[in-house]
Amino acid sequence: MSEYSHREIEKKWQNFWESNEVYRVQNESNLPKYYVLDMFPYPSGAGLHVGHPLGYIASDIYSRYKRLKGFNVLHPMGFDSFGLPAEQYAIQTGQHPAITTEQNITRYIEQLKNLGFSYDWSREVRTSDPSYYKWTQWIFTELFESWYNNDAQKAERIETLVAIFEKNGNQSVNAACDEDVASFTADEWNAYSEEEKYKITLKYRITYVADATVNWCPGLGSVLSNDEVKDGVSERGGFPVIQKLMRQWMMRITAYSQRLLDGLDHVDWTESLKEQQRNWIGRSVGALVKFPVATSKDGVAGEETITVFTTRVDTIYGVSFMVIAPEHELVDVITTPEQRGNIDAYIDLTKKRSERDRTSDVKTVSGAFTGAYAINPFNDEKIPVYIADYVLAGYGTGAVMAVPSGDQRDWNFAKHFDLPIIPILDSQKEIDIQADNTKEGKYINSGMINGLTFHEANKVLVQWLEEKGVGKGKINYRLRDAVFSRQRYWGEPVPVFYKNDSTGEPLPYLLKEEELPLNLPAVDKYLPTENGEPPLGRAAGWAHGSGNGYELSTMPGWAGSSWYWYRYMDAKNENEFASKEAIDYWRNVDLYIGGTEHATGHLLYSRFWNKFLKDRGFVPEEEPFKKLINQGMIQGRSSFVYRVKSDEYSKPVFVSAGLKSQYEVSALHVDVNIVENDILDIEKFKATRLDLAANNAEFILEDGKYHCGVEVEKMSKSKFNVVNPDDIVTKYGADTLRLYEMFLGPLEQAKPWNTNGIDGTYRFIRKFWRLFYNDQGQWLVKDEAAKPEELRVLHKTIKKIEEDIEHFSFNTGVSAFMMCVNELGSLKCNKRAILQELVILISPYAPHLSEELWDALGNEKGTVSKAAFPKWEQQYVVDAIFEYPIQINGKVRVTLPFALDTAATEIEKEVLANEIVIKWLDGATPKKVIVVPKRIVNVVM
């Protein structure tokens, strides 16, 4: 093919790859393995925009590179296909979510294939496919049949716990379990009925049922995770969210808190991401203190106690009040009749705020007095007990001993409610103005620790607590057990049915493995039932073979995504979630690429499930993802038109951006797809924006054109700045899009999309093509020996590309290709020895172009991915080259290599012709270019 026709070339090779299964990979090989994984997408109806493929392009480049380096590469793709958007659409239209999901997946696959990704599509998975969620349900059953042994620091089968009970009772058992487990001996256990024994084990299982405070969204009829709530409303739909106590399935992720922390030391993740997880897990060393409660200041303590976890037990003598969460179990018990109205009203207000809002709002001070008093065990002082929404029932014990002299939030509360502020350290300063949380100095007003330092005081106080039996030293975690129920239809059914016990209480029982999958039943509507049951309550006759009813909640969105990388290893296995042989071969993910939004959700849950599967012997690795890279966001480049605000015009008037200062105007978003180089296509604008009466509008132009305004914003349909990759592929080709997205900037950083700049990348590909064919379509490649200067260009490029890919610096790799092609063009190089190596080198970035030229060079059709990555030789990359930093107005924007004997005039010429420099010049002409030999090039504007 003598002409570069990207449409013809790209379709040709995409069809070849698919029909020949070029990227199908086997689970056995003499080659070393490498597993590259993208965070799999939720298939929305909008399809992909140009921001979505950024990480996929990077992972594909790396996958292709590792193949060239001699690795057996697993690079799969699938879909996180359960989700709320499809269910909401089903509610609105009555259409089954499976239909919408299938349509969306078909669209995604088409778009992904158009971009030339080297996925092994034979391994595609979908979380909503029963053949997949059968194994999600199976993992749930294994969690249910397990307990966490704190002494062994691992999960074990529940039978091992029962064996301990039979022999020794539970007094020596150190397990992650419910707090209300009663002590019993072996004789007592063996005397219990089977029903009583089963009920006790329910308090130890890693997945269990409990009453939990959740984000309840009446508008969606479902519980939401914290990530799904923003500013007190649901992220999808904007419905109000309240805090509600509900019976829920839970996952005992807290049992793994320390291991989740320790594992971060053994993975190659960014420190910022690790720190997010550490903060979310929130390990703190402190003490538990029990405060007896009296229902009046003059009364005596009753049976109730409030337990507080504190990291600053040294401040115990400075406590002047106590705050408990509005959802705390003792609120109803200790609230006095006089305060009942205020307490109830405050609780109603609290229900309307999400946990995130409650903890992040540090300025608002609010609370209500219960009428009760807690008694400080160290000095018998009675302190008032308040409720306030900044304390959460699920964090710690749901209670805070307030020390206003040392904590600013407590100080604000004390000032608001006129409560005492007691100094406790002689080094505290100006506590009448603000809190001082110093640990320096010696204690005052502090009983038994007066005159001691911080470290001395802690030891004394903890020892006293433990001796008196009113507290103990403790390590606490912010991480809470995960809610595992969603009152939705479009999710995995929980493989549980219920039987009533001897008292009529329903008890959960597991389905057997041979009864899985438990498929989603048909329902007449996708809404909760009239009596408030989840949508599955609408399924007529949906019951277990025993006649007992199934669980009506479904699993959360994170269930299917917490193990999916293993299913890719053996996607068609009907007998196991993946075979032992496949898992032992691939083991875990070597490179994982995805967004930062999953830092504290998906990544924590995935690590938790992986550690559980490791404990139970199903997988060999403790951590699922060795290396993790978070790609940055590609932002939209919005375009604006300016409508004149004036009554003197009889029709709408739009003024060009350069003239808008002469008028009073309102800025309106305009579709970026009808704007080219910031010039509006007025006729298309007239035809498409009838909502603005554009078809009858007047346009005030500059130089006969309408110039649009520009602003960088998040890419979204509401801002009319979404660019469809299909349009880019049609006009410029997938290889151009791949190169351009990498060229925009460092992978991890956010950067704006600007279609205006893609022309330069397209010209580069055509310039690359012309190394092989001239403008008349004649084949130029010759079998002649390469010259030293040609070899220097090739080998420095090989070295640069290899280094850049290894460091995921794909943007500088594209720059290196551009410089290489410019230099080879200047040298009029058409030697096979040079160009064939260059085709292999660029193939991870531009696979269609490479396949076409590889074939034209006489190699076996479709085998460029099986070639060996070129090797650079030291003799060609040293001495004769200097990397010049190119400084534009005082900032280095790029480095460019030049031979040491290159004249200053030639350096200046090459610098000004460089694509990156042109980008930063933005059309301006520099005042001068200063070339300092073997040091720097300074472009002065």
N, C-alpha and C positions, 0 to 999 in steps of 0.2 A: 504494500500500500504506500504509494508515493506521497499522498497528501495526508496531513494530520487531521482526521475527522474524528473528534472525540466521541460523538454519538455512536458511530459505527464501530469504532475500536472497543469502546467500553462494553457495549452490549454483546459484542462478539466474545470477549473474554469472560464476561459474567456467565454467559451461556455455557462456555467451555468448562469453566470451573464447576458449575453445577452438574452438568451432564457427566462429567468425568470424576466427580467427587474428589477433586484435587485436595481439599483441605480436611478430608475425613481422616481421623487419627485413630490408631489402635492402642489398646491398653497394655501392649507389650512391645518392647523394642530394645535393641542393643544400645540405642542412643540414650543419653541422660534425659530425664523428663523435665519439662517446664510448664507450669500451669498459670495461664494469664486469664483473669476474670474481670468482666465489667459488672458493676452493680446492675442487676437486671431491671429493666424499666417496667413501670405500670403503663399499659397501652391505652392512652387517652384518645378520645375521639379527634382531637386536634392534630394528631400525628406529630412528627418531629419538626422542630424549627432548627435553624442553623446553629443554635447554641447547644442543642442536645448531643450532636456527634463528637464534640471536642474530645471527651475522654475515650470514646470508642475509636477514634482515629489514632490517638496515642497508643492505646493498647494493641491496636492492629499493627502499627508500625513495629512495636516491640515484639509482637508475636512473630511477624515475618522475619525480623532481624534474628531472633533466637533460632528459627528454622535454618536460616543461612549459616548460623554458627554451629549447627550440628545437633540441635535438640529436638526431641519428640515433643511437640507443643500441643497442649490442650487449650483451645480458645473457643469456648461455647457461648451460646446466647439462648435466652429464654424470657419468660414474661411473668411478672408478679401480678397475676391476672384477677385475683380477688380484690375487691376494693369498693369504697363508698361511692365514687362517681357513677359507676355502672348501676349501682343499686338506686341511686337518686334518679337516674334516667329511667329506670324501670318503674319507679313509683310514679313518675310524671306521665309515662307513656303506656304502661302496662306490658311493655315488651320484656321478655326474659333477659336478665343480665348476660346470660351466656351468648345470646345473639349479638348484642352490642360488643361484647368482649371479643368475640370471634372476628367481627368486622374490623375492629381496631387493630387486632393482632395482624390480620392480613395486610392492612395498610402499613404497619410498622415493618413487617418483613420485607415488603416491596421496597420501602425507602432504604432499609439497611442494605439490602442486596444491591441497590443502585449505587451505593457508596463503595462497593468493592471490598467489603470486610471478609476476612479469611476465617469466618466461623465454620465450625463443624455442625451444620444444620441437622445432621442425623441425631444429635444429642439434645435438640431443643426440648425445654420443659415449660410447662404452664402450671402454676400453682392451683388453678381451678379445675384441672383435669383429675377425675377420680383416680386414675392410675398413679397420679402424683400424690394427691392428698391422702390416699390410703396410707402412705408412709409417714405423712405428717401426723395422722391419727395414731399410727403405730408408735411413733416417738412419744406422743402424749401418754399412751398406755404404759410405756416403759418408765416414764417419769412418775406416773401414778403408782407403779409397782416398786418404787425405790424410796429410800430414805437417805439422809446425809449424815454420815458418821464423822463427827468433829474430831475424834481422836485419830482416825485414819485419814482425815481430810479427803474424803471421797464419797461418792454415792454408791450404795450397795442395794441389792435386792431386798425387798421388805421381809423375805423369809429369814434373813440373817438377824434382823431385829427381833422377830418373833421368837427365834431360838434363844436369844439373850433373855427375853422376858420369861420364857419357860424355865430357864435355869437360874436366873438371878433377879427377876423383876426389872424395874426400870431405874432403880436408885443409882446405879453406876453408869447408866447410859448417858453419853455426852452427844446429843443429837440436835440438829436444827429442827425445831418443832414448835407447836403452838405454846403460848405462855400459860395456858390454863390446864396443862397436863398434871393430873394428880399422881402422887407417888404410890407404888404398889409393890408387893413382894412377889416372888415366884409362886408361892402357894395361892396368893390372891388371884394372880393372873390365871393359873391353871383351874381355878374354881369359877372363873367368869364363863358366861355363855358365849357361844360363837359370835352372836350379835354384839355383845359387849366388847369382845376382843377386836372385832372389826372396827367398831367405833373408835377405839383407842388408836388403832393404826392410822386412821384418817387424820389424826393430829400430827403424824410424823411424815407423811408422804410428801414428795417434792412438789407435786401438784395437788391442790386441796381446795375445798370450798370454805369460804369465810365471808363474814360481813365486812365490807370495805367502803370507805368513802371514795366516791368516784365522781368524775366529770359527767354528769347526766345532761343530755341534750334532748329535751322534750320534742323539739321541732324535728329532729332526726330519729327520735325514738330509740336512742342508743347511748351507750357509754363511749366516751372519747378518751384517747390518750392525751397527755399534756401537750404533745407536739401538734395535736389536732385542734387545740384551743388557743385563740389569740384575743387578748383584750376582752375576755369574758364571753366571747361568742365563738361558735364553731368556725374553723377556717373555711370549711366548705358550706356555703349557704348563709353564713352570718347569723345563725340561730343562737338565742341566749343559752348559756350553759350554767347549770347550778351544781353545787356540791350535794351529793345524796348518798345515804348509807344504803347499800344494796348487797344482796347475796350474790357472790361472784366466785368463779374459778380463779385461783391464784397460782402463781409460779414462785417457788421459794428460791429466787435468785440471790437473796441475801446470804444464803448458805455459802455462796461462792465469792463473797465480797473480797476477802483477802487474796484469793487466787486470781480474781480478775485484776486486782491491783498488781500483784507480783508478775503476772504474765506480761504486763506492759514493758517490763525490763528486757523481754526476750523477742520483741518484734521491732521491725524497721519501719516505724511510723514517725511522723513529725512530732516534735515535742509539744507543739500547741494542741494537737489532737489527743496525745496522751494525757495532757494536763486537763483537757475537758473531761475525759473519762475519770481521772483521779478526783476531780472536783465533784463529779456526779456521784461517784461511789462514796466520797467524803469520809475517809477514816479519821477518827478523832479519839484520843486517849483521855479518859476522865474518870468520873465516879458516878454511881447511882446513889441518890439520897432519898430516903423515905420521909415525907412530911405528914404527920397525923393531921386530921382536919376536924375543926370545931365549927358548929353552925352559928356561932356568935362570938364576939370578942371576949365576952365574960364566961362563955361556956367551956366545958371540958371536951377533950378529944373523943370522938366516937370511934367506930370501927373502920371508917374509911381513911385511906392514906393516899397521898399523891406522890408518885415516884418521879423524880427529876433526874435526867442525865445532864451532867455539866462537865465541861472541860476546864472549868476554873473553880474547883471546890475550895481553893484558897480564898475565894471572895464570899464564903458562906455567911460571914458575920455582917456583910454589907447588904444582905437581902432585905428589902423593905416591902416587897409585895410579890405575888406569884401570878403568872398568866398561864391559863390552860386554853387549849384549842376549843373553839365553839362545838366541835364534834366529839370532844372528850367524853368518855363513858360516864364520868362522875358529874357532869354538868347538871343533869336532871336531879341527881341525888342530893347534891350539896346546895343547890340554889334555894334561898329562903323565899317564902311566900311574898314578902315585900318587894323582892327583886325580880320575881317571875316575869312580869310584863316587860321590863327592860331587856332581860336576857332573851326572851322569845323574839322580841323585835330585832335585836342585834343578830340573832342566828338567822332570821329570815333575810337580812341584808347580806350576810356572809355567803349564803347559798348562791348568790348571783355573781360571785367573784371566783375566778379560777385560782388554783394554787399558785400559778406563776404570778398572777397579778397581786395576790396577797403578799407574797414574799418579796417582790421587786419594788413595791410601793413603800419607800422608806420615809416619805414626807407626811403622809396622812397618819394621824394618831387617832385611834378609835378603840373602844372597848366597853365592857359593861361589868359592873360589880355583882358577884354572885350572892353576896351577903355572908359568905363563909370565910373562915380564917384558917390558914395553915400554920402549924407550929414548928418553928425551927428546932430540930433536935439538939443543936449545939447550945442554944441559950434560952430555949423555951419561949422565945418571942413569938407573938401571934401576928401574922401578916395577912392582909386582905388578899383574897383570891378573885382575880378578874378573868373574863374571857376576852380574847382579842384575836382578830383574823390573821395576824402575822405569825401565829403559832399554828402548826399543822398537826393534826392527829396522827398522821402516818410517819412523822419524822421524830426520831428519838422516842420519848414517852408521851409526846403531845403536851408537855408541860415545861415551863421555864421558870427558874428562880431568878427574879429580876434584881440586878445589882446596878442601880442607876449611876453610881459614882464611877463605874468602870465600863459601862456599855451605853453607846449613844442612843440606841433605840429605847432602852429602858429609861434613860435620862429624859428623853422626850416624853415618854409615857408618864413618868413621875411628875414632870412639870405640868403636863396637861391635867392630871388628876390630883395635883397638890399632895404628892406622897413624899416621904422622907428620902433624902439623898445622903447616905452615910459614908464618910471617908474611911478607907480601910488601909491605906499605905501612906507612910510619911512623905513619899515622893509625889503623890498626886497633887496636881496644880489646877487651880481655877475651876473646880468642879461645880461652882455656882454658875458658870458660863457654859460648860460642856463636859462630857464624860472624859475621863482619862484612864485608859485601859493598861497603863504601865504595869510591868511585873517587877520593876526595880524598887529598891528601898526595903523598909521593914514594916511589918504590920502593926496597925493601931486599931483600937476599938474592936479587937478581934480575939478576945478571950484567950484560949490556950495557945494561940500562935502569935500573940503580941511579941514583937521584937525579933521574930524569925524572918528569914528570907523566903522567896517564892518556893524554891526547891525544898527547903527544910519544912515549910508549912504543909505542902502537899502530902508528904510522907506521914506526918503526924495526923492529919485529918483523915486520910484513908484508913490508917491503922485503927483509929478511934471508931470510925463507922463500922468496920468489920468486927471489932471486939464487942460493940454494943448491939450488933445485928440490925442496924438501921441503914445499912448501905454497904457498898463495896466498890473497889476499883474495877473499871470496865473499859473495853475498847468498843466504840460504837461506830456505826456507818450511817451515812445519809441515805444510801441506797435502800429502797423499799421493795418488798415483794411485788411482782408484776401482776396487774390485773389481766386475766386471760379470757374474759368473756366480752362478747359484743352482742347487743340485742339487734342483730341484723340478719338479713337473709343471705346475702352474697358473701359467704365465708365457709370455712371448713366446719361441718357438723362435729360436735364434740362426741366421741365414741362412748357415750355413757347413757345408761338408763337408770331409772329410780324405782326402788321398792320400798314400801313403807315398813318401818320396824314395828316392834311390839307396842310402841306408844303412838303409832300413826305418823311418826316423823319419816320423811323420805330420805333414803340413804342412796348414794351413788354407787353403781356397779359398772365395771368395764365390759365392753363387748370383747369377745374372743377374737384372736387374730384372723381366724377363718371367716369371721363376720364382717371384716373390713374389705373395701371401704364402706362406711356408712354414707350413702349418697344423699345429696340435697333432694328433698321431696318437692313435688309440685305444690304451689300455693295459688290461691285465687287473686291475692294482692301481696304486695311487698311491704306492707305497713304492719305495725303491731296490731294485735287483735283488739276487739272492742273492750275486753277486760284488762288490757295492758300487757298481755303476753307478747314476747317477740314474734316476728313474722312466721317462724316455724310452727307456732301454735295454730296457724291456719291450715296446716297439712292434715287433710282428712285421713284418719286411720293410721297415722304415722306412729307406730309403736314397735317395741321389741317383740321378738317371737314369744317371749314370756307373757306378753300382754301389758307390760309396764311401759310407761311413757319415756321417750328419750329426753335428753337435755335440749332445751329450746334455744339457748344461746349458741352462737357460733364462735369460732376462734378469731382472734384479732389478726390484723393484716400482717403482723410480724411473724406469725407462726410459720407460714410457708417459706419465708425468706431467711429463716434461722438455720437452715441446713441444706439449701438448694445446691451448693457447690458439690456436695457428695453425689447428688442424683446425676449431675452431668458426667460423673465418672462412669456411670453404668445406667444410662437413662431408660433402657428398655427392659430392665430386669423385673420380672413379675413376682419373684420369690423373696427378694430382699430390697432394702432401700438402696443398696449397692453391694456388689460382691466383695468379699474380703480381699480377693486378688486385685481387683480394681482399686480399692482404697489403699491397699498396701503399696501399689505402684505409684499412684498420683499423690497420696498422703495428704497434702494440704495445698493451698493456693500460694504460689510463689509471688505473684504480683496482682494486687487488687486495686482497681481504679474506680473512683466514684466521688460523689459530692459530700461536702462537710456536714450537710443537714442530717446525716445518719450517724453522727459521732456518738450520741448518747442513747440512741434507740436501737436501730438495727445492729450496730457493731457490738453493743453490750449483750443483747439477746443472743446473737450468733455465737459470741464467745462463751456465753453461759451454756447453751445447748451443746456446743462442741466439747466443752469440758465434761459435761455429763456423759456424752457418748464415749469419751475417752475413759472415764471412770468405769463404765460398764463394759469396756473391752470391745466396743464396736468400731472404734477408730484409733489410730496409733499416735496422733499428734494432739498436744495440749492446746495449741493456738491454731485457728483456722487460716489466718492470713499473715504470711511472713512479712511482706512489704505492702504498704498501703500508700497510695498517692491520691490526694484530693485535687481534682482539676478545678480551676477557677471558672467563674461564670463568664460566658460571653454576653455582654450587655447589648441592648438594642441602641441603635442610633436613630432617634426619633426625628421626623421631619415635621415642620410646622408651616401652616399658612396663617396669614394675619388679616382678620376681618375688621374693617373700619367700623368704629362705633360712631354713628352719626345719623341724625334724622333727615339730613338734607338729600340723601340718596333714596331713590324709589326702589332700588334693588340692592342685593348684597354686593359689597365692594371688597376685593381682596388686594392688599398691597404687597409688593415684593419686599423681602426681608431688609434690603439695603435702604429702603425708603420709609420703613415703618415708623421711624422716630418723628416723622413729620405729621403723624396722625395719632389719634387715640385708638388703639387696636386691642382685640382679644386674640390670643394665640390658640390655634386649634390643631390637633394632631391630624396628619394626613398620611395615607397609606404609602409607606416607603417604597412599595413595589411599583408605584407610578412616578417615582422620583429618581433621576439619574444624574450623578455628579451635582446633587443639590438643586437641579432644575426640574420644576414640576411639569409633567405632561398635562397641560391644561385641558385637553379634550377628554382624556381619561378621567380627570378630576370632575369635569362637568357631568360625565356619564355615570359616575359611581357615587357621587355625594349629593344625591337629591335631598337628603336630610338637611343640607345646608343651602338648598336652592341654588347649587352651583351651576346648574344648567342655564340659569337666567342671570348670572353674575357678571360684574365688570371686573377686569383685572388691570391693576396699575403695574406696569412692567419696568424692568431695568434692561437696557440694551435689547429690547424685544423679547426678553425671557422673564419667567417668574422664578426668582430665587427663594428657596425655602430656608427657614431657620432650622437650627440643629441643636439637639440636646441628647446626652447619653443617659439612658434610663434602663430599667429592667425590661427585658423583652416580653411583651404581652399583647394579646389581641386588643385590649382596651386602648392601648397606645398606638395602634396601627403600625407597630414597628417590627412585627414578626416577619422574618424572611424564611420562606419555604426552601429547604435544600433541593427539592425537586426542580425548582426554577433555576437555581444556580447550576445544577448538574446539566440541565437541558442547554443552558446558554454557554457554559464554560467547561463542563465536564467534571466528573467525580474526582479525578486526579488533581485538578486545579483547586477544587474545594478542600481536599485533604491537605494539600501543600499550604494553601492560604490560611486555613484555621491554625495550623502549626506555626505559621509565620507571624501571626498576630501578636505573639508575645509568649513569655514563659508559661508552661502548662498550668502551674499552680495559681497563677494570678488572674484576676478579673481583667477583661479587656473589651473594648467596644467593637461591635461588628460595623464594618463600613464597606458596603458593596463597591464603593468607588475605587477601593484599592485593589480589587481582585484582578483588574486588567493587567497589572504588572506581573502577577503570578502566571496568568494565562500566556502572556508574551514570553515568559521564561520557558514554559513547556514547548512552545513553538520554536524557540531558539535552540532548545535541546534537540528537538526533532531535526533541525537544519544541520546539525553535526553529521546526520546520517543521510539526509536527502537535501538536494538544493531546491531552489524555488521552482525549477522546471520538473521536479520529481525524479531526478536522476540519483541513483545510489552512489554515495561518495566513499563508502568505507573501503579501505585498501589493506592488503596484507603486507604491510611494510614495517620495518623496525621503528619503534618509537624513538624520538629524540630525547635527550636528557631533560630539556626544559618541559617536554610533554609529560615525562615520567614524574618530574617534580610536582607538576600540577595535580596529577592523578594521586600520587601517594600522600601528599599533604591533605588532600580531600578525604581519602580513605581514613587516615588517622583522625581527622577532625570529625567525620561522621560517626566513626566508631565511638569516640569519646563522648560526643554529644548524645548519641542514643543511650549509651550506658548511664549517662547522668540525666536522662530524660529532658535534655535541652534541645527539643525538637525545633524550636524557632531559629536557633543559631545554625542548626544543621541545614535548614532551607537556605539560609544566607550563604552557607559554604557551597551549596550546589550552584547557586546563582553566580558566585564568583568563579567557580570552576568552569562553568560553561562559557562565561565571558572570556576567561583566559584561553581556553581551548579554541574558542572562535577566533581570537586575536592571532593565535598560532596557526590557524587554519588546519587544525589537527583532524585527521579522518582515519587514524590508525585503529585497526581492530583491537590490537593489544590494549589500547587505552579505552576505547568506547565500550567494549564488551564488559570490562570490569566496572565501568561507570553505570551501565545498565543494571547490573546486579546491585550496585551500591544504592541506587535510587529506588529500587523495586519496593522496599517497605513503604515508601512515601507515595509513589505513583505506580501502583502495580499494573494497571491496564497498559499504560505507555510502555512499561518495561517488558511485559509479555509480548507486545507487538514487535518491539525492536529486537528482543531476544530471538523471536521466530525469524525475523528478517535477517538476522546474523547467521542463520543456518543451524541453530540449535534445535533440539527436540521440542516440539510444540508444547507449550504450557508447563515448562519445567524450570522457569527462572527461580521459582520458590525452592527448588531442590539443589540449586547451585551452592557453591561455598562462598562465604563472605570474603571479599578480597583482603589480602594481607599487605600492609604497608611495609616498606623497607627503609631502614634508618638512613641509608646513604642519600635518599631523595628528600628527606624532610628537615635536614639540619643545614646550618651555616649560610646558605644562600638566601634565606627568607627572614624578613622581620615583620612581626605583627604590629602594625601601626594603630594605636588608639585614635579614633576619629572623634574629635571634640567639636560640638556645635554649640556655640554661645556658652561655652564654659562647662558643658556636660558631655561625657563620653557616651555616644549612642551606639557605636559599633567598632569592632576591630577588623582591619583589613590587612592581609598579607601582601607584601611586595618584595621582589628580589632586591638585594642590597644595592645593586647597581642601577636600579630604576631611577630615571631622572625625575626631578621635582615636578616638572611640567606634566609628565606622564602620570605621576601619582595624583596630582590635582585633577587631571582629566578623569581618571578611574574613580576617584572619590565622588566627584559630582555626578557620575553616571550610576553610582550604586543605588539600588532600590531603597535601602533603608535611609540613606542620606536624603534622597529625593522626598521620601515620606516626611522626614523631619523639617525639610526646607519648606514644605507645604506651598510650593509655587513661588516662593520668594527667591530673589537673586542675592547671593552673599556679597558682602563688600570686598572681602579678600579671603584667600586661602593661604595659610602659613604652613609650610612643610619644614619640620625640623628633622633632618636625616637621622634615622635610627632612634627617634624618640616619639614624635607625635605629629598629628596633622590637626590644625586648628582652623575651623571654618567660622569666620566672623560675620555676623549678620548686621 
